[in-house]
Amino acid sequence: MTFKHITSRDNSLFKQLKKLADNTRERRKNNETLLDGVHLLQAYIEHFGLPKLLITAEGESTYEVGALLQELSDVPTVMFTTLMFAELSPVATPTGILALVDIPSLPMPEQADFVLMLEDIQDPGNLGSMLRSAAAAGVEGVYLSMGCTDAWSPKALRGGQGAQFVLPIVERADLVEVTQAFGGQTLATTLAGTSLYGMDLQQPTAFVIGNEGAGLSEALITAASQQVSIPMIGQVESLNAAAATAVCLFERSRQKAASTRGSD
């Protein structure tokens, strides 16, 4: 395997990769992003094929990284200094491998039965976790409001662990319009809603989840068909937005599974 060794921050490729790592506008303009780590790269390859470029760091790499580099020996590869690589990585302890890839686009089903809508989620790790739960629970599509953080940032991708590669995601959506157009019940999660566990979730369902601190906007609560809440018996007021999302989505999955077993 041959690679280009780059040691200067003035290098044009390094500058471009740094912009992609840091800037949503740059990612959208180029339709490119950076993947961090062996697992995420393998998940991308499984669904979309080879990356455009591999980026490694000076020094010793792990066995997994070395094996993957050998496997992808035909992919152009660059090596940066340890400090330069750390500037591109979304984690405090870099994994030793990054990949430049095109941002994929999956079509949204015309009549989705199970949908997640997220309003103004700010933390990319939270968003990644929500997408990961959505993929695991069988959600068919996700809509993100204009104020949501970028689903394709390195940190959100890291949190999603491959969820973005299997979920149709519509960013910068008008969630009020999407809510009104959905062909089933739209459930806005609030502290004052009907208990989630008393809801019939076997019908077409969309969950609407709000900002980590402010919750849902009044416009979106009004547009939804009903408010739901998660009963809590402990001495806390609310759940983290990502945790609340997981509870809601998997309660729907549980009810659907129970219905399927009951009809056997």
Residue pairs with C-beta under 8 A, 6 or more apart in sequence:
1 69
1 70
1 73
1 77
2 77
3 56
3 77
3 78
3 79
4 77
4 78
4 79
5 78
5 79
6 13
6 14
6 78
6 79
6 80
6 81
6 84
7 80
7 81
7 84
8 14
9 15
9 84
13 78
14 80
14 84
17 34
17 55
17 88
17 98
17 100
18 87
18 88
19 26
20 26
20 27
20 30
20 32
20 33
20 34
20 100
21 34
21 87
21 88
21 90
21 154
24 150
24 153
27 33
27 103
27 150
27 152
27 153
31 102
31 103
32 52
32 100
32 101
32 102
32 103
33 100
33 101
33 103
33 152
33 153
33 154
33 157
34 55
34 88
34 98
34 99
34 100
34 101
34 154
35 41
35 44
35 51
35 98
35 99
35 101
35 154
35 157
36 89
36 90
36 91
36 94
36 95
36 97
36 98
36 154
36 157
36 158
37 95
37 97
37 158
38 62
38 64
38 65
38 68
38 95
38 97
39 161
39 162
40 157
40 158
40 161
40 162
41 51
41 68
41 97
41 99
42 68
43 161
43 162
43 165
44 51
44 99
44 101
44 162
44 165
45 51
46 165
47 104
47 165
47 166
48 101
48 102
48 104
48 165
50 72
50 74
50 75
51 72
51 75
51 99
51 100
51 101
52 75
52 76
52 99
52 100
52 101
52 102
53 75
53 76
53 77
53 78
53 99
53 100
54 69
54 72
54 75
54 76
54 77
54 78
54 97
54 98
54 99
54 100
55 77
55 78
55 79
55 80
55 85
55 88
55 97
55 98
55 99
55 100
56 65
56 69
56 77
56 78
56 79
56 80
56 85
56 96
56 97
56 98
57 79
57 80
57 81
57 82
57 85
57 86
57 94
57 96
58 79
58 80
58 81
58 82
58 85
59 82
61 69
61 96
61 97
62 95
62 96
65 95
65 96
65 97
68 97
69 77
69 97
80 88
85 94
85 96
85 98
86 94
88 98
89 95
89 98
89 154
90 153
90 154
90 155
90 157
90 158
91 158
103 152
104 164
104 165
106 166
106 167
106 168
106 169
107 168
108 141
108 168
108 170
109 140
109 141
109 168
111 183
112 140
112 141
112 204
113 140
113 184
113 204
113 205
114 137
114 138
114 139
114 140
114 204
114 205
114 206
114 252
115 139
115 140
115 141
115 142
115 143
115 182
115 205
115 206
115 207
116 130
116 134
116 139
116 141
116 142
116 143
116 206
116 207
116 209
116 245
116 249
117 142
117 143
117 145
117 173
117 175
117 178
117 179
117 186
117 206
117 207
117 208
117 209
118 127
118 130
118 142
118 143
118 144
118 145
118 148
118 209
118 245
119 145
119 147
119 148
119 175
119 208
119 209
119 210
119 211
119 216
119 217
119 220
120 145
120 147
120 148
120 210
120 211
120 214
120 217
121 127
121 130
121 144
121 148
121 149
121 209
121 211
121 212
121 241
122 147
122 148
122 149
122 211
122 212
123 149
123 212
124 149
124 150
124 153
124 155
124 156
124 159
125 155
125 156
125 158
125 159
126 159
126 212
126 240
126 241
126 242
127 144
127 148
127 149
127 151
127 156
127 159
127 160
128 155
128 156
128 157
128 158
128 159
128 160
128 161
128 163
129 159
129 160
129 242
129 245
129 246
130 209
130 241
130 242
130 245
130 246
131 142
131 151
131 156
131 159
131 160
131 163
131 164
131 167
131 169
132 159
132 160
132 161
132 162
132 163
133 242
133 245
133 246
133 249
133 250
134 142
134 163
134 167
134 245
134 249
135 160
135 162
135 163
135 166
135 167
136 163
137 246
137 249
137 250
137 252
137 253
138 253
138 256
139 167
139 249
140 168
141 167
141 168
141 169
141 170
142 167
142 168
142 169
142 170
143 169
143 170
143 173
143 175
143 178
144 151
144 169
144 170
144 171
144 172
144 173
145 172
145 173
145 174
145 175
146 172
146 173
146 174
147 211
148 171
148 172
149 156
150 156
150 171
151 160
151 164
151 169
151 171
152 164
156 164
157 164
170 178
175 208
175 220
175 223
176 219
176 220
176 223
179 186
179 206
179 208
179 220
179 223
179 224
180 223
182 204
182 206
183 204
184 203
184 204
184 205
184 206
185 203
185 204
185 205
185 206
185 225
185 226
186 205
186 206
186 208
186 223
186 224
186 225
186 226
187 193
187 199
187 205
187 206
187 207
187 208
187 224
187 225
187 226
187 227
187 228
187 248
188 208
188 210
188 216
188 220
188 221
188 224
188 226
188 227
188 228
189 207
189 208
189 209
189 210
189 216
189 227
189 228
189 229
189 230
189 244
189 248
190 215
190 216
190 221
190 227
190 228
190 229
191 215
191 229
191 237
191 238
192 227
192 229
193 226
193 227
193 228
193 229
194 226
194 227
194 228
194 229
195 228
195 229
195 230
195 231
196 228
196 229
196 230
196 231
196 247
196 248
196 251
197 231
197 251
199 226
199 228
200 255
201 251
201 252
201 255
201 256
202 255
202 256
202 259
205 252
207 245
207 248
207 249
207 252
208 216
208 220
208 224
209 216
209 241
209 244
209 245
209 248
210 216
210 217
210 220
210 241
211 241
212 240
212 241
221 227
228 248
230 239
230 244
230 247
230 248
232 238
232 239
238 244
239 247
